[in-house]
């Protein structure tokens, strides 16, 4: 395979310790690892990959992403030495005249803008000045309770993900760390091999060290080492976020490739009251609030280090959804 050469300019993010040449090398290595697993059509080259750097001050958190489709269903190929601890959290929009945000939010929630750097609504029909919150304590605040709270406008539903390990463990592996509640989901309960994957994780997790500066990143999560073609569903039975991330083994001969298939689950939320529509959109016919499509990552992704995370891509891929 000829040496791929990126044609797009990489803008180095603030606080990054990597050079353009180092970003390009990582991108090439990720491209070759994915190409071996059949991700690309013959006409697709390295410009088919996205590049991001979640914690720019920590080199190992650079990530290459192949987006096959990103609409109602999202399919991706992922390569990263360290995927930082994160989850996917439903987001609720409230009238700022009722809840002004920050320390003035519904009980059991937290202002999304206070915990996520670069937070943004899912599309231009959602007013950025509304108050957007995530459930902070799911034992105290159910979805139905928020829907019935004065000032509620609408919610953005977070995606669920199914991870599939594509790499052979003799060449490249990762230790996935996940909230233990994931194993109570019927999908994972039906996967008998996950019992062995958990045992492998418990036995080997010390072989997957975290970079300096990320101490405690996965405290409280369960280590899992998947073998080739094994899958782990990242979801809970009550629609709350399921924290997860992973670390590559330091002796990998090439980067591990993980396939992600995700979708936005159907939640039968109540329609927005017509009177509320008239208040919010007096010039409309009450139909101009466009639902979020795809995974709405910039709205619903939650990171343990949310104020440090740089979530915007450094290079966009060729594909749009």
Secondary structure, DSSP 4 states (H G I P E B T S, - for coil): -PPP---SPPPPPTT----HHHHHHHHHHHHHHHHTTT-S-TT--GGGEEEEETTTTSGGGEEEEEEEEESSEEEEEEEESEEEEEEE--EEEE-TTT--BTTBS-TTEEEHHHHSTT---SSTTS-TTSEEEEES-TTT--HHHHHTSTTEEEEEPPEEEEEEE-S-TTT--EEEEE-GGGGGSHHHHT-THHHHHHHHHHHHGGGSPPPTT-TTTTTTPEEE-PPTT-EEEE--TTS----EEEEE-TT-SS---EEEEEEEPP--PPPPPHHHHHHH-TTS-S---PPP-TT-HHHHEEETTTTT---S-SB--S---
